[in-house]
Amino acid sequence: MKEIITVNNLTKYFKAHGKADTAAVDNVSFSLHDGETLALVGESGSGKSTIARLLTGLIKATDGNIRIYDKDICKMKKNKAIELYSQIQMVFQNPAESFNPRKTLGYGIGESLKNRGYNSGATANKVAELLEMCGLPAEIALKYPHQVSGGQCQRAAIARALAVEPRILICDEATSSLDVTVQKQIIELLDKLRKSKILSIIFICHNLALVQQFCDRVIVLYDGKIVDQGTPDEIINNPQADYTKLLVDSIL
Amino acid sequence: MREEILKFDSVEISFEEGPVVHDVSFSLHSGEILALVGESGSGKSTLIKSAMGLLNDNGLVTKGDIYYKGTNLLQLSEKEMRKIRGAEIGMIFQDAKSSLCPIRTIGSQIIESMNSHKKIPKAIAKEKALDLFEKIGFREAEKLWKSYPFELSGGMNQRVGIAISMLMNPSILLADEPTSALDVAVQKQVVDEMLNLRELFGTAIIIVTHDISVAAAMADTVLVLKDGNMMEYGEAKKVIDSPENDYTKHLMEAVPRLKRA
């Protein structure tokens, strides 16, 4: 399979007052293949979310490079990078907080379309289409984030991410704050979408059982470094690193 | 059979909008661990708050009774309730760090909490606390005594929270999602710690959790709630492995389970 993201020696330091810089991501290299679902697993502070933010250009890398569709986004000019970033979209843990509370969900979903020159009629049509694809009734577009349930809001967030027709979706703990029954529905939705739209997914999660169910490959992070990788079954049945062993043993 | 220490008898709890918990009955025996499971908004937390008399001003038990060792808790005055709360029935919360005062040391908060029940000299309070710390296996107890909450990890804060609530040696510990904010490895430590406490002190525990695996690892009995209604109540193994109620089945099927070779 073709590599669509290639990350080489990626490093991100955060500056701290009066202390040594912290390496949130420390010399990490991995790749994502076309159509693959890759899990990033690790405890809080292991660098999972920092990697997601580096990949989407929300923060800048200290060192190393990220190639998306064979283009080095760390060296790219901003206006060119913007076009590439539409290929890679993100869904966050807390859906209600990822929408503007003073705007309707429909506005939030359609915002990126307006920015790309859609007129209001075309935007409304596209929003309705996206909502339907994500299993939501069209009237959700008129609601505000606080008026819908967590599961509905997360579906809306997925609809928003899909608006620009990305090829890669990064889900940062996208199901962690949801009830198990809702979590199951969201996973089923993502599964349907990755098949019908040929999406590649980076799935950041701390639940190994869910990862086993949903992902093709796993990268285990500890303290900003990759300590283990393989298929979910390899990681669970034959963990190599000490941390992975602890992680697998801790599952109740 | 062991002594019955807490009994909910057809309890209905209402807020301004109307009843939110309907006709819930269960009983807890000494040394028993009961898990209340259900999704957000199912009334789990409301239920245990009612046992502590901690419902907000607009929440009220509108039907039924709650008995603690034969005393009807609902008929007690606030002053009498205060003797039970903490001393007889302890409670820990999801986010231990924010239930501790951020600008005071663990030690001074322990002294305060013990003094609010019984006047006790500082030196004796400290001795008692360090003794408990040792029993439950905290290393560097002296250092911990002088620490501030922000100097400790999330898991350590939760364990300190549990230790503080155990200092008064309550017969019941109410735990509201105590492991939900923790990493899996730390979660296991906290679960083991609560099991250990039950061994050491015979404390009965009610654990509120949405995580079925935590319930499976700890509980003797499980009560499943949905929209404030009891769906199923019984022996943990039976409810989790072979549920009878349709909702419970639906819930258990949604839980991703790890498949080991």
Interface residues (C-beta under 8 A of the other chain):
Chain A: E43 S44 G150 D179 V180 T181 V182 Q183 K184 H206 N207 L208 A209 L210 Q212 Q213 D233 I236 N237 L246 L247 D249 S250 I251 L252
Chain B: E39 S40 G154 D183 V184 A185 V186 Q187 K188 V191 H210 I212 S213 V214 A216 A217 H250 L251 E253 A254 V255 P256 R257 L258 K259 R260 A261
